Amino acid sequence: MTLEEKQKGWNDYLEHPDTNGLMYDHPEQRGKVVLENELCFFLQDEESDVLQGSGMIIPKNYRPTLFDLTLEDFIATHDLLHKVKAHLDETLKPDGYCVGWNVLPVGGQHVPQAHLHVIPRFADEPYAGHGIRYWLKQKDNLRSSKRMQQ
């Protein structure tokens, strides 16, 4: 998917928020609410093409990006993150984790609802040892932008 297509999808969600499947209790929500607290829920989609046990912590109230979270949302996310880790440690026993936010289409965020990715990692997977920044550090992604030269 091109950046232009991602931006178009973002704009479509903003124009039609009722189609946003990341909203709490959305009728067409993909995945299953595994854990939740008063302000957030942890959603897993076992049919997606990500590593087993991967999911997202999402605020129940609409917050387009990480930077729109309230202090209460952020504290609730932190609290739920520890509960999610305990759950995954018990059920899957991963060897590590990748945890991260994407913000806005250029940053990789496809849907305008803040969500924290929680990805259990396993020593026997092909990209074990390569974290979130691995792809960003590839030579073909490095370039001198005019902004960096100023």
Stockholm file with secondary structure:
# STOCKHOLM 1.0

chainA/1-150         MTLEEKQKGWNDYLEHPDTNGLMYDHPEQRGKVVLENELCFFLQDEESDVLQGSGMIIPKNYRPTLFDLTLEDFIATHDLLHKVKAHLDETLKPDGYCVGWNVLPVGGQHVPQAHLHVIPRFADEPYAGHGIRYWLKQKDNLRSSKRMQQ
#=GR chainA/1-150 SS CCHHHHHHHHHHHHHCGGGCTTSTTCTTCCSEEEEECSSEEEEECTTSSSCTTCEEEEESSCCSSGGGCCHHHHHHHHHHHHHHHHHHHHHTCCSEEEEEECCTGGGTCCSSSCCEEEEEECTTSTTTTCCTTTGGGSGGGCCCCHHHHC
#=GC SS_cons         CCHHHHHHHHHHHHHCGGGCTTSTTCTTCCSEEEEECSSEEEEECTTSSSCTTCEEEEESSCCSSGGGCCHHHHHHHHHHHHHHHHHHHHHTCCSEEEEEECCTGGGTCCSSSCCEEEEEECTTSTTTTCCTTTGGGSGGGCCCCHHHHC
//
